[in-house]
Amino acid sequence: MERVEYKRDNNITDNIAMAKICQITGKKAMVGNSVSHSNAKTKRKFNVNLFKRKLYWVEEECWIDIKVSAAGLRIINKVGLDAALKKAASKGYLKA
């Protein structure tokens, strides 16, 4: 089993403007139209349903801070935190 290094610093988000991207699924904001009753269209943003969560990683025996979407939380519940982090790292959603 290969070992993957992750940032464990709890103050990662303090001084850095971070994007609204899920670190498990890679979901990010979409652009679309707001359509009024008169069918006039104006641009708008559909943001991701993101949460900041502190999760305990049993295999590494440490706490990690992660920005995860509702779908990402369901994936973590389904396959486990370790498997979800490894898959996200292999797809490039997590920075090693």
C-alpha positions in Angstrom: 0.0 0.0 0.0 1.5 3.3 -1.1 1.6 6.2 1.4 0.3 9.6 0.3 1.4 12.8 2.0 -1.3 15.4 2.8 -1.2 18.9 4.4 -2.2 18.6 8.0 -1.8 22.3 8.9 -5.1 23.5 10.5 -4.5 27.1 9.4 -4.3 26.5 5.6 -7.4 28.6 4.9 -6.5 31.6 7.2 -4.4 33.7 4.8 -5.1 32.2 1.5 -8.1 32.9 -0.7 -9.3 29.4 -1.4 -11.6 28.4 -4.3 -15.1 27.0 -3.7 -14.1 23.5 -4.8 -14.8 20.2 -3.1 -11.6 18.4 -2.2 -13.2 14.9 -2.6 -15.3 15.2 -5.7 -13.7 18.2 -7.5 -17.1 19.9 -7.9 -17.0 23.6 -8.5 -19.3 26.5 -9.3 -21.2 26.5 -12.6 -22.4 29.5 -14.6 -25.9 29.8 -15.9 -28.8 32.2 -16.4 -31.3 33.7 -14.0 -34.6 33.7 -15.9 -37.2 36.2 -14.9 -41.0 36.1 -15.4 -40.5 38.2 -18.6 -37.9 35.6 -19.8 -35.1 38.1 -19.5 -31.8 36.3 -18.8 -29.0 37.5 -16.6 -25.8 35.6 -15.8 -25.5 34.0 -12.3 -23.4 31.5 -10.5 -24.5 28.1 -9.1 -22.3 27.5 -6.1 -21.5 24.1 -4.6 -23.0 23.0 -1.3 -19.7 23.1 0.6 -18.9 22.5 4.2 -15.7 22.9 6.2 -15.3 19.7 8.2 -12.7 18.4 10.6 -12.5 14.7 10.3 -10.4 12.1 12.1 -8.2 10.0 9.8 -7.9 6.7 11.7 -5.1 5.2 9.4 -2.8 8.2 10.0 -4.1 8.9 13.6 -4.6 12.6 12.9 -7.3 15.2 12.4 -7.6 16.9 9.0 -9.5 20.0 7.8 -11.3 19.5 4.5 -13.7 21.5 2.3 -16.2 18.9 1.2 -19.5 19.0 -0.6 -22.7 17.2 0.5 -22.0 14.6 -2.2 -18.4 14.3 -0.9 -19.7 13.6 2.6 -21.9 10.8 1.2 -18.9 9.3 -0.6 -16.9 9.4 2.6 -19.7 7.7 4.5 -20.0 5.0 1.7 -16.3 4.1 1.0 -14.5 5.5 4.1 -12.3 8.5 4.6 -9.0 6.7 3.6 -10.3 5.4 0.3 -12.0 8.7 -0.6 -8.7 10.6 0.1 -6.7 8.3 -2.0 -9.1 8.5 -4.9 -9.2 12.3 -4.7 -5.4 12.5 -4.5 -5.1 10.2 -7.6 -7.5 12.5 -9.5 -5.6 15.6 -8.4 -8.3 17.2 -6.2 -6.1 17.2 -3.2 -2.7 18.8 -3.0 -0.1 16.4 -1.7 
